Amino acid sequence: MNNLDSLHAELQTHTSVLQQTVEECAPIILEIMTNITACFQNGHKLMLCGNGGSAADAQHVAAEFTNRFRFDRPALPAIALTTDTSILTAVGNDSSFDFVFSRQVEALAAKGDILVGISTSGRSPNVLKALEAARACQVTTIGFTSAKGLAAMQPSCDLCLAIPSSETARIQEAHEFAWHFICGSVEAELFKS
């Protein structure tokens, strides 16, 4: 297979996973969108966490809500728990990397907030501990994972989006697709005028 054929094969796999995600996961994506809209309408905040590429996704989504997505509008309170290196290294050094997000949840979370844990494997200890800490604070918990990660992550989540793929790149691409839909829909709902 030459490079052009490989490129077309990647596109076909990508398109197939997105199509399957929409067909199988539309109800949960819409429910996540509705919950985030209500969270912001009621004056609460969105917190997000993940590792590696999922950390980058958490930061990307927080930026879309805090700054803007499709149009200029008032800022929305979204925080990526992946960005404060002093907290991350203090907790990691003094305790364990497993608690780098849960300690922040304990400090920042309030009833009515939402925590989103992003883990393609569904088994990241620090993400699962953050979801458990959020539950203890009466915070709505949302997971973004894969079909394989659903069993590990779902028990800690009120809502869990599981992308129907086992390939990390496709899972991350589908997460981004879902997030862009959610961000645009939330923004449009909150700022209709």
PyMOL commands that place a pseudoatom at each C-alpha (Angstrom):
pseudoatom trace, name=CA, resn=MET, resi=1, chain=A, elem=C, hetatm=0, pos=[0.000, 0.000, 0.000]
pseudoatom trace, name=CA, resn=ASN, resi=2, chain=A, elem=C, hetatm=0, pos=[1.465, 3.378, -0.993]
pseudoatom trace, name=CA, resn=ASN, resi=3, chain=A, elem=C, hetatm=0, pos=[1.216, 6.574, 1.064]
pseudoatom trace, name=CA, resn=LEU, resi=4, chain=A, elem=C, hetatm=0, pos=[-1.827, 7.888, -0.788]
pseudoatom trace, name=CA, resn=ASP, resi=5, chain=A, elem=C, hetatm=0, pos=[-3.672, 4.604, -0.265]
pseudoatom trace, name=CA, resn=SER, resi=6, chain=A, elem=C, hetatm=0, pos=[-2.725, 4.721, 3.434]
pseudoatom trace, name=CA, resn=LEU, resi=7, chain=A, elem=C, hetatm=0, pos=[-4.092, 8.249, 3.691]
pseudoatom trace, name=CA, resn=HIS, resi=8, chain=A, elem=C, hetatm=0, pos=[-7.405, 7.194, 2.112]
pseudoatom trace, name=CA, resn=ALA, resi=9, chain=A, elem=C, hetatm=0, pos=[-7.585, 4.143, 4.400]
pseudoatom trace, name=CA, resn=GLU, resi=10, chain=A, elem=C, hetatm=0, pos=[-7.083, 6.397, 7.467]
pseudoatom trace, name=CA, resn=LEU, resi=11, chain=A, elem=C, hetatm=0, pos=[-9.831, 8.703, 6.242]
pseudoatom trace, name=CA, resn=GLN, resi=12, chain=A, elem=C, hetatm=0, pos=[-12.178, 5.773, 5.700]
pseudoatom trace, name=CA, resn=THR, resi=13, chain=A, elem=C, hetatm=0, pos=[-11.550, 4.440, 9.226]
pseudoatom trace, name=CA, resn=HIS, resi=14, chain=A, elem=C, hetatm=0, pos=[-11.964, 7.928, 10.709]
pseudoatom trace, name=CA, resn=THR, resi=15, chain=A, elem=C, hetatm=0, pos=[-15.236, 8.496, 8.854]
pseudoatom trace, name=CA, resn=SER, resi=16, chain=A, elem=C, hetatm=0, pos=[-16.537, 5.070, 9.808]
pseudoatom trace, name=CA, resn=VAL, resi=17, chain=A, elem=C, hetatm=0, pos=[-15.862, 5.634, 13.528]
pseudoatom trace, name=CA, resn=LEU, resi=18, chain=A, elem=C, hetatm=0, pos=[-17.520, 9.075, 13.447]
pseudoatom trace, name=CA, resn=GLN, resi=19, chain=A, elem=C, hetatm=0, pos=[-20.560, 7.652, 11.656]
pseudoatom trace, name=CA, resn=GLN, resi=20, chain=A, elem=C, hetatm=0, pos=[-20.834, 4.812, 14.164]
pseudoatom trace, name=CA, resn=THR, resi=21, chain=A, elem=C, hetatm=0, pos=[-20.409, 7.252, 17.059]
pseudoatom trace, name=CA, resn=VAL, resi=22, chain=A, elem=C, hetatm=0, pos=[-23.301, 9.398, 15.839]
pseudoatom trace, name=CA, resn=GLU, resi=23, chain=A, elem=C, hetatm=0, pos=[-25.514, 6.357, 15.213]
pseudoatom trace, name=CA, resn=GLU, resi=24, chain=A, elem=C, hetatm=0, pos=[-24.809, 4.688, 18.566]
pseudoatom trace, name=CA, resn=CYS, resi=25, chain=A, elem=C, hetatm=0, pos=[-24.029, 7.589, 20.891]
pseudoatom trace, name=CA, resn=ALA, resi=26, chain=A, elem=C, hetatm=0, pos=[-26.278, 10.478, 19.797]
pseudoatom trace, name=CA, resn=PRO, resi=27, chain=A, elem=C, hetatm=0, pos=[-28.589, 10.189, 22.855]
pseudoatom trace, name=CA, resn=ILE, resi=28, chain=A, elem=C, hetatm=0, pos=[-25.702, 10.358, 25.350]
pseudoatom trace, name=CA, resn=ILE, resi=29, chain=A, elem=C, hetatm=0, pos=[-24.002, 13.221, 23.471]
pseudoatom trace, name=CA, resn=LEU, resi=30, chain=A, elem=C, hetatm=0, pos=[-27.270, 15.190, 23.543]
pseudoatom trace, name=CA, resn=GLU, resi=31, chain=A, elem=C, hetatm=0, pos=[-27.725, 14.420, 27.243]
pseudoatom trace, name=CA, resn=ILE, resi=32, chain=A, elem=C, hetatm=0, pos=[-24.185, 15.627, 28.001]
pseudoatom trace, name=CA, resn=MET, resi=33, chain=A, elem=C, hetatm=0, pos=[-24.892, 18.821, 26.045]
pseudoatom trace, name=CA, resn=THR, resi=34, chain=A, elem=C, hetatm=0, pos=[-28.136, 19.381, 27.983]
pseudoatom trace, name=CA, resn=ASN, resi=35, chain=A, elem=C, hetatm=0, pos=[-26.401, 18.847, 31.339]
pseudoatom trace, name=CA, resn=ILE, resi=36, chain=A, elem=C, hetatm=0, pos=[-23.560, 21.248, 30.536]
pseudoatom trace, name=CA, resn=THR, resi=37, chain=A, elem=C, hetatm=0, pos=[-26.030, 23.878, 29.315]
pseudoatom trace, name=CA, resn=ALA, resi=38, chain=A, elem=C, hetatm=0, pos=[-28.001, 23.591, 32.561]
pseudoatom trace, name=CA, resn=CYS, resi=39, chain=A, elem=C, hetatm=0, pos=[-24.803, 23.708, 34.615]
pseudoatom trace, name=CA, resn=PHE, resi=40, chain=A, elem=C, hetatm=0, pos=[-23.820, 27.053, 33.099]
pseudoatom trace, name=CA, resn=GLN, resi=41, chain=A, elem=C, hetatm=0, pos=[-27.402, 28.415, 33.195]
pseudoatom trace, name=CA, resn=ASN, resi=42, chain=A, elem=C, hetatm=0, pos=[-27.498, 27.738, 36.930]
pseudoatom trace, name=CA, resn=GLY, resi=43, chain=A, elem=C, hetatm=0, pos=[-24.228, 29.552, 37.616]
pseudoatom trace, name=CA, resn=HIS, resi=44, chain=A, elem=C, hetatm=0, pos=[-22.037, 26.491, 38.085]
pseudoatom trace, name=CA, resn=LYS, resi=45, chain=A, elem=C, hetatm=0, pos=[-18.717, 25.483, 36.545]
pseudoatom trace, name=CA, resn=LEU, resi=46, chain=A, elem=C, hetatm=0, pos=[-17.297, 22.740, 34.358]
pseudoatom trace, name=CA, resn=MET, resi=47, chain=A, elem=C, hetatm=0, pos=[-14.050, 21.007, 35.364]
pseudoatom trace, name=CA, resn=LEU, resi=48, chain=A, elem=C, hetatm=0, pos=[-12.157, 18.655, 33.048]
pseudoatom trace, name=CA, resn=CYS, resi=49, chain=A, elem=C, hetatm=0, pos=[-9.225, 16.274, 33.488]
pseudoatom trace, name=CA, resn=GLY, resi=50, chain=A, elem=C, hetatm=0, pos=[-7.249, 13.668, 31.572]
pseudoatom trace, name=CA, resn=ASN, resi=51, chain=A, elem=C, hetatm=0, pos=[-3.700, 12.529, 30.804]
pseudoatom trace, name=CA, resn=GLY, resi=52, chain=A, elem=C, hetatm=0, pos=[-1.565, 13.031, 27.697]
pseudoatom trace, name=CA, resn=GLY, resi=53, chain=A, elem=C, hetatm=0, pos=[-3.763, 13.658, 24.670]
pseudoatom trace, name=CA, resn=SER, resi=54, chain=A, elem=C, hetatm=0, pos=[-6.791, 13.677, 26.973]
pseudoatom trace, name=CA, resn=ALA, resi=55, chain=A, elem=C, hetatm=0, pos=[-5.126, 16.441, 29.022]
pseudoatom trace, name=CA, resn=ALA, resi=56, chain=A, elem=C, hetatm=0, pos=[-4.792, 18.429, 25.813]
pseudoatom trace, name=CA, resn=ASP, resi=57, chain=A, elem=C, hetatm=0, pos=[-8.476, 17.765, 25.084]
pseudoatom trace, name=CA, resn=ALA, resi=58, chain=A, elem=C, hetatm=0, pos=[-9.430, 18.990, 28.577]
pseudoatom trace, name=CA, resn=GLN, resi=59, chain=A, elem=C, hetatm=0, pos=[-7.510, 22.218, 27.997]
pseudoatom trace, name=CA, resn=HIS, resi=60, chain=A, elem=C, hetatm=0, pos=[-8.927, 22.643, 24.500]
pseudoatom trace, name=CA, resn=VAL, resi=61, chain=A, elem=C, hetatm=0, pos=[-12.518, 22.278, 25.709]
pseudoatom trace, name=CA, resn=ALA, resi=62, chain=A, elem=C, hetatm=0, pos=[-11.975, 24.603, 28.687]
pseudoatom trace, name=CA, resn=ALA, resi=63, chain=A, elem=C, hetatm=0, pos=[-10.592, 27.227, 26.303]
pseudoatom trace, name=CA, resn=GLU, resi=64, chain=A, elem=C, hetatm=0, pos=[-13.577, 26.900, 23.931]
pseudoatom trace, name=CA, resn=PHE, resi=65, chain=A, elem=C, hetatm=0, pos=[-16.027, 27.521, 26.769]
pseudoatom trace, name=CA, resn=THR, resi=66, chain=A, elem=C, hetatm=0, pos=[-14.023, 30.212, 28.590]
pseudoatom trace, name=CA, resn=ASN, resi=67, chain=A, elem=C, hetatm=0, pos=[-13.109, 32.231, 25.510]
pseudoatom trace, name=CA, resn=ARG, resi=68, chain=A, elem=C, hetatm=0, pos=[-15.411, 31.553, 22.556]
pseudoatom trace, name=CA, resn=PHE, resi=69, chain=A, elem=C, hetatm=0, pos=[-16.301, 28.867, 20.047]
pseudoatom trace, name=CA, resn=ARG, resi=70, chain=A, elem=C, hetatm=0, pos=[-18.276, 30.107, 17.054]
pseudoatom trace, name=CA, resn=PHE, resi=71, chain=A, elem=C, hetatm=0, pos=[-18.920, 33.704, 18.109]
pseudoatom trace, name=CA, resn=ASP, resi=72, chain=A, elem=C, hetatm=0, pos=[-17.993, 36.329, 20.687]
pseudoatom trace, name=CA, resn=ARG, resi=73, chain=A, elem=C, hetatm=0, pos=[-20.038, 36.098, 23.889]
pseudoatom trace, name=CA, resn=PRO, resi=74, chain=A, elem=C, hetatm=0, pos=[-19.591, 36.245, 27.671]
pseudoatom trace, name=CA, resn=ALA, resi=75, chain=A, elem=C, hetatm=0, pos=[-17.072, 33.800, 29.152]
pseudoatom trace, name=CA, resn=LEU, resi=76, chain=A, elem=C, hetatm=0, pos=[-18.275, 30.494, 30.616]
pseudoatom trace, name=CA, resn=PRO, resi=77, chain=A, elem=C, hetatm=0, pos=[-16.588, 28.998, 33.723]
pseudoatom trace, name=CA, resn=ALA, resi=78, chain=A, elem=C, hetatm=0, pos=[-14.587, 25.985, 32.556]
pseudoatom trace, name=CA, resn=ILE, resi=79, chain=A, elem=C, hetatm=0, pos=[-11.365, 24.785, 34.181]
pseudoatom trace, name=CA, resn=ALA, resi=80, chain=A, elem=C, hetatm=0, pos=[-8.854, 22.198, 32.977]
pseudoatom trace, name=CA, resn=LEU, resi=81, chain=A, elem=C, hetatm=0, pos=[-7.393, 20.536, 36.085]
pseudoatom trace, name=CA, resn=THR, resi=82, chain=A, elem=C, hetatm=0, pos=[-4.346, 19.612, 34.008]
pseudoatom trace, name=CA, resn=THR, resi=83, chain=A, elem=C, hetatm=0, pos=[-2.716, 23.040, 33.850]
pseudoatom trace, name=CA, resn=ASP, resi=84, chain=A, elem=C, hetatm=0, pos=[-1.414, 24.041, 37.291]
pseudoatom trace, name=CA, resn=THR, resi=85, chain=A, elem=C, hetatm=0, pos=[2.072, 22.544, 37.390]
pseudoatom trace, name=CA, resn=SER, resi=86, chain=A, elem=C, hetatm=0, pos=[2.643, 23.570, 41.003]
pseudoatom trace, name=CA, resn=ILE, resi=87, chain=A, elem=C, hetatm=0, pos=[-0.432, 21.655, 42.187]
pseudoatom trace, name=CA, resn=LEU, resi=88, chain=A, elem=C, hetatm=0, pos=[0.270, 18.676, 39.916]
pseudoatom trace, name=CA, resn=THR, resi=89, chain=A, elem=C, hetatm=0, pos=[3.884, 18.345, 41.039]
pseudoatom trace, name=CA, resn=ALA, resi=90, chain=A, elem=C, hetatm=0, pos=[3.142, 19.045, 44.719]
pseudoatom trace, name=CA, resn=VAL, resi=91, chain=A, elem=C, hetatm=0, pos=[0.467, 16.355, 44.906]
pseudoatom trace, name=CA, resn=GLY, resi=92, chain=A, elem=C, hetatm=0, pos=[2.501, 13.965, 42.757]
pseudoatom trace, name=CA, resn=ASN, resi=93, chain=A, elem=C, hetatm=0, pos=[5.592, 14.461, 44.918]
pseudoatom trace, name=CA, resn=ASP, resi=94, chain=A, elem=C, hetatm=0, pos=[4.000, 14.621, 48.369]
pseudoatom trace, name=CA, resn=SER, resi=95, chain=A, elem=C, hetatm=0, pos=[1.344, 11.972, 47.858]
pseudoatom trace, name=CA, resn=SER, resi=96, chain=A, elem=C, hetatm=0, pos=[0.845, 10.204, 44.540]
pseudoatom trace, name=CA, resn=PHE, resi=97, chain=A, elem=C, hetatm=0, pos=[0.147, 11.078, 40.916]
pseudoatom trace, name=CA, resn=ASP, resi=98, chain=A, elem=C, hetatm=0, pos=[-3.118, 9.168, 41.401]
pseudoatom trace, name=CA, resn=PHE, resi=99, chain=A, elem=C, hetatm=0, pos=[-4.474, 12.147, 43.388]
pseudoatom trace, name=CA, resn=VAL, resi=100, chain=A, elem=C, hetatm=0, pos=[-3.424, 15.091, 41.195]
pseudoatom trace, name=CA, resn=PHE, resi=101, chain=A, elem=C, hetatm=0, pos=[-7.003, 15.685, 40.000]
pseudoatom trace, name=CA, resn=SER, resi=102, chain=A, elem=C, hetatm=0, pos=[-9.024, 14.479, 42.995]
pseudoatom trace, name=CA, resn=ARG, resi=103, chain=A, elem=C, hetatm=0, pos=[-7.300, 16.938, 45.337]
pseudoatom trace, name=CA, resn=GLN, resi=104, chain=A, elem=C, hetatm=0, pos=[-8.279, 19.781, 43.014]
pseudoatom trace, name=CA, resn=VAL, resi=105, chain=A, elem=C, hetatm=0, pos=[-11.851, 18.490, 42.879]
pseudoatom trace, name=CA, resn=GLU, resi=106, chain=A, elem=C, hetatm=0, pos=[-11.941, 18.467, 46.693]
pseudoatom trace, name=CA, resn=ALA, resi=107, chain=A, elem=C, hetatm=0, pos=[-10.748, 22.083, 46.708]
pseudoatom trace, name=CA, resn=LEU, resi=108, chain=A, elem=C, hetatm=0, pos=[-12.849, 23.513, 43.874]
pseudoatom trace, name=CA, resn=ALA, resi=109, chain=A, elem=C, hetatm=0, pos=[-16.005, 21.456, 43.409]
pseudoatom trace, name=CA, resn=ALA, resi=110, chain=A, elem=C, hetatm=0, pos=[-19.439, 22.568, 44.551]
pseudoatom trace, name=CA, resn=LYS, resi=111, chain=A, elem=C, hetatm=0, pos=[-22.819, 20.897, 44.243]
pseudoatom trace, name=CA, resn=GLY, resi=112, chain=A, elem=C, hetatm=0, pos=[-24.205, 21.656, 40.790]
pseudoatom trace, name=CA, resn=ASP, resi=113, chain=A, elem=C, hetatm=0, pos=[-20.813, 21.649, 39.065]
pseudoatom trace, name=CA, resn=ILE, resi=114, chain=A, elem=C, hetatm=0, pos=[-19.789, 19.073, 36.463]
pseudoatom trace, name=CA, resn=LEU, resi=115, chain=A, elem=C, hetatm=0, pos=[-16.545, 17.099, 36.282]
pseudoatom trace, name=CA, resn=VAL, resi=116, chain=A, elem=C, hetatm=0, pos=[-15.566, 15.512, 32.977]
pseudoatom trace, name=CA, resn=GLY, resi=117, chain=A, elem=C, hetatm=0, pos=[-12.970, 12.742, 33.133]
pseudoatom trace, name=CA, resn=ILE, resi=118, chain=A, elem=C, hetatm=0, pos=[-11.360, 11.908, 29.790]
pseudoatom trace, name=CA, resn=SER, resi=119, chain=A, elem=C, hetatm=0, pos=[-9.554, 8.569, 29.440]
pseudoatom trace, name=CA, resn=THR, resi=120, chain=A, elem=C, hetatm=0, pos=[-9.344, 6.590, 26.216]
pseudoatom trace, name=CA, resn=SER, resi=121, chain=A, elem=C, hetatm=0, pos=[-8.571, 3.440, 28.221]
pseudoatom trace, name=CA, resn=GLY, resi=122, chain=A, elem=C, hetatm=0, pos=[-11.139, 4.235, 30.925]
pseudoatom trace, name=CA, resn=ARG, resi=123, chain=A, elem=C, hetatm=0, pos=[-8.636, 2.993, 33.498]
pseudoatom trace, name=CA, resn=SER, resi=124, chain=A, elem=C, hetatm=0, pos=[-6.545, 6.062, 34.387]
pseudoatom trace, name=CA, resn=PRO, resi=125, chain=A, elem=C, hetatm=0, pos=[-6.312, 5.924, 38.209]
pseudoatom trace, name=CA, resn=ASN, resi=126, chain=A, elem=C, hetatm=0, pos=[-6.111, 9.690, 38.636]
pseudoatom trace, name=CA, resn=VAL, resi=127, chain=A, elem=C, hetatm=0, pos=[-9.180, 10.276, 36.449]
pseudoatom trace, name=CA, resn=LEU, resi=128, chain=A, elem=C, hetatm=0, pos=[-11.181, 7.580, 38.259]
pseudoatom trace, name=CA, resn=LYS, resi=129, chain=A, elem=C, hetatm=0, pos=[-10.195, 9.029, 41.648]
pseudoatom trace, name=CA, resn=ALA, resi=130, chain=A, elem=C, hetatm=0, pos=[-11.272, 12.488, 40.474]
pseudoatom trace, name=CA, resn=LEU, resi=131, chain=A, elem=C, hetatm=0, pos=[-14.667, 11.110, 39.417]
pseudoatom trace, name=CA, resn=GLU, resi=132, chain=A, elem=C, hetatm=0, pos=[-15.051, 9.435, 42.816]
pseudoatom trace, name=CA, resn=ALA, resi=133, chain=A, elem=C, hetatm=0, pos=[-14.120, 12.674, 44.614]
pseudoatom trace, name=CA, resn=ALA, resi=134, chain=A, elem=C, hetatm=0, pos=[-16.648, 14.578, 42.495]
pseudoatom trace, name=CA, resn=ARG, resi=135, chain=A, elem=C, hetatm=0, pos=[-19.373, 12.121, 43.402]
pseudoatom trace, name=CA, resn=ALA, resi=136, chain=A, elem=C, hetatm=0, pos=[-18.606, 12.728, 47.085]
pseudoatom trace, name=CA, resn=CYS, resi=137, chain=A, elem=C, hetatm=0, pos=[-19.082, 16.477, 46.453]
pseudoatom trace, name=CA, resn=GLN, resi=138, chain=A, elem=C, hetatm=0, pos=[-22.459, 15.880, 44.721]
pseudoatom trace, name=CA, resn=VAL, resi=139, chain=A, elem=C, hetatm=0, pos=[-20.975, 16.959, 41.399]
pseudoatom trace, name=CA, resn=THR, resi=140, chain=A, elem=C, hetatm=0, pos=[-22.343, 15.513, 38.146]
pseudoatom trace, name=CA, resn=THR, resi=141, chain=A, elem=C, hetatm=0, pos=[-19.740, 13.179, 36.641]
pseudoatom trace, name=CA, resn=ILE, resi=142, chain=A, elem=C, hetatm=0, pos=[-19.259, 12.670, 32.916]
pseudoatom trace, name=CA, resn=GLY, resi=143, chain=A, elem=C, hetatm=0, pos=[-16.805, 10.268, 31.300]
pseudoatom trace, name=CA, resn=PHE, resi=144, chain=A, elem=C, hetatm=0, pos=[-15.324, 10.319, 27.810]
pseudoatom trace, name=CA, resn=THR, resi=145, chain=A, elem=C, hetatm=0, pos=[-13.758, 6.954, 26.979]
pseudoatom trace, name=CA, resn=SER, resi=146, chain=A, elem=C, hetatm=0, pos=[-13.809, 4.028, 24.526]
pseudoatom trace, name=CA, resn=ALA, resi=147, chain=A, elem=C, hetatm=0, pos=[-15.999, 0.948, 24.287]
pseudoatom trace, name=CA, resn=LYS, resi=148, chain=A, elem=C, hetatm=0, pos=[-13.223, -1.007, 26.064]
pseudoatom trace, name=CA, resn=GLY, resi=149, chain=A, elem=C, hetatm=0, pos=[-12.994, 1.610, 28.819]
pseudoatom trace, name=CA, resn=LEU, resi=150, chain=A, elem=C, hetatm=0, pos=[-16.714, 1.737, 29.540]
pseudoatom trace, name=CA, resn=ALA, resi=151, chain=A, elem=C, hetatm=0, pos=[-16.777, -1.065, 32.131]
pseudoatom trace, name=CA, resn=ALA, resi=152, chain=A, elem=C, hetatm=0, pos=[-14.055, 0.568, 34.244]
pseudoatom trace, name=CA, resn=MET, resi=153, chain=A, elem=C, hetatm=0, pos=[-15.298, 4.138, 33.936]
pseudoatom trace, name=CA, resn=GLN, resi=154, chain=A, elem=C, hetatm=0, pos=[-19.083, 3.925, 33.871]
pseudoatom trace, name=CA, resn=PRO, resi=155, chain=A, elem=C, hetatm=0, pos=[-19.567, 3.053, 37.576]
pseudoatom trace, name=CA, resn=SER, resi=156, chain=A, elem=C, hetatm=0, pos=[-18.067, 6.450, 38.514]
pseudoatom trace, name=CA, resn=CYS, resi=157, chain=A, elem=C, hetatm=0, pos=[-20.069, 8.405, 35.930]
pseudoatom trace, name=CA, resn=ASP, resi=158, chain=A, elem=C, hetatm=0, pos=[-23.577, 9.783, 35.741]
pseudoatom trace, name=CA, resn=LEU, resi=159, chain=A, elem=C, hetatm=0, pos=[-23.122, 9.933, 31.959]
pseudoatom trace, name=CA, resn=CYS, resi=160, chain=A, elem=C, hetatm=0, pos=[-20.442, 8.160, 29.943]
pseudoatom trace, name=CA, resn=LEU, resi=161, chain=A, elem=C, hetatm=0, pos=[-19.648, 8.549, 26.243]
pseudoatom trace, name=CA, resn=ALA, resi=162, chain=A, elem=C, hetatm=0, pos=[-17.879, 5.426, 24.956]
pseudoatom trace, name=CA, resn=ILE, resi=163, chain=A, elem=C, hetatm=0, pos=[-16.522, 5.734, 21.424]
pseudoatom trace, name=CA, resn=PRO, resi=164, chain=A, elem=C, hetatm=0, pos=[-17.000, 2.493, 19.454]
pseudoatom trace, name=CA, resn=SER, resi=165, chain=A, elem=C, hetatm=0, pos=[-13.338, 1.966, 18.598]
pseudoatom trace, name=CA, resn=SER, resi=166, chain=A, elem=C, hetatm=0, pos=[-10.246, 0.430, 20.189]
pseudoatom trace, name=CA, resn=GLU, resi=167, chain=A, elem=C, hetatm=0, pos=[-7.790, 2.655, 18.295]
pseudoatom trace, name=CA, resn=THR, resi=168, chain=A, elem=C, hetatm=0, pos=[-6.558, 5.588, 20.401]
pseudoatom trace, name=CA, resn=ALA, resi=169, chain=A, elem=C, hetatm=0, pos=[-6.302, 8.036, 17.494]
pseudoatom trace, name=CA, resn=ARG, resi=170, chain=A, elem=C, hetatm=0, pos=[-9.867, 7.327, 16.342]
pseudoatom trace, name=CA, resn=ILE, resi=171, chain=A, elem=C, hetatm=0, pos=[-11.193, 7.581, 19.914]
pseudoatom trace, name=CA, resn=GLN, resi=172, chain=A, elem=C, hetatm=0, pos=[-9.519, 10.971, 20.402]
pseudoatom trace, name=CA, resn=GLU, resi=173, chain=A, elem=C, hetatm=0, pos=[-10.804, 12.230, 17.044]
pseudoatom trace, name=CA, resn=ALA, resi=174, chain=A, elem=C, hetatm=0, pos=[-14.344, 11.179, 17.911]
pseudoatom trace, name=CA, resn=HIS, resi=175, chain=A, elem=C, hetatm=0, pos=[-14.039, 12.844, 21.335]
pseudoatom trace, name=CA, resn=GLU, resi=176, chain=A, elem=C, hetatm=0, pos=[-13.042, 16.081, 19.580]
pseudoatom trace, name=CA, resn=PHE, resi=177, chain=A, elem=C, hetatm=0, pos=[-15.950, 15.747, 17.151]
pseudoatom trace, name=CA, resn=ALA, resi=178, chain=A, elem=C, hetatm=0, pos=[-18.402, 15.265, 20.034]
pseudoatom trace, name=CA, resn=TRP, resi=179, chain=A, elem=C, hetatm=0, pos=[-16.885, 18.171, 21.975]
pseudoatom trace, name=CA, resn=HIS, resi=180, chain=A, elem=C, hetatm=0, pos=[-17.137, 20.538, 19.026]
pseudoatom trace, name=CA, resn=PHE, resi=181, chain=A, elem=C, hetatm=0, pos=[-20.800, 19.646, 18.624]
pseudoatom trace, name=CA, resn=ILE, resi=182, chain=A, elem=C, hetatm=0, pos=[-21.390, 20.083, 22.367]
pseudoatom trace, name=CA, resn=CYS, resi=183, chain=A, elem=C, hetatm=0, pos=[-19.527, 23.417, 22.563]
pseudoatom trace, name=CA, resn=GLY, resi=184, chain=A, elem=C, hetatm=0, pos=[-21.391, 24.834, 19.583]
pseudoatom trace, name=CA, resn=SER, resi=185, chain=A, elem=C, hetatm=0, pos=[-24.760, 23.635, 20.847]
pseudoatom trace, name=CA, resn=VAL, resi=186, chain=A, elem=C, hetatm=0, pos=[-24.225, 24.926, 24.398]
pseudoatom trace, name=CA, resn=GLU, resi=187, chain=A, elem=C, hetatm=0, pos=[-23.034, 28.287, 23.111]
pseudoatom trace, name=CA, resn=ALA, resi=188, chain=A, elem=C, hetatm=0, pos=[-26.015, 28.602, 20.746]
pseudoatom trace, name=CA, resn=GLU, resi=189, chain=A, elem=C, hetatm=0, pos=[-28.493, 27.631, 23.468]
pseudoatom trace, name=CA, resn=LEU, resi=190, chain=A, elem=C, hetatm=0, pos=[-27.111, 30.037, 26.063]
pseudoatom trace, name=CA, resn=PHE, resi=191, chain=A, elem=C, hetatm=0, pos=[-26.654, 33.000, 23.760]
pseudoatom trace, name=CA, resn=LYS, resi=192, chain=A, elem=C, hetatm=0, pos=[-29.469, 32.637, 21.224]
pseudoatom trace, name=CA, resn=SER, resi=193, chain=A, elem=C, hetatm=0, pos=[-29.714, 36.349, 20.557]
for i in range(1, 193): cmd.bond("trace and resi %d" % i, "trace and resi %d" % (i + 1))
show_as sticks, trace
zoom trace
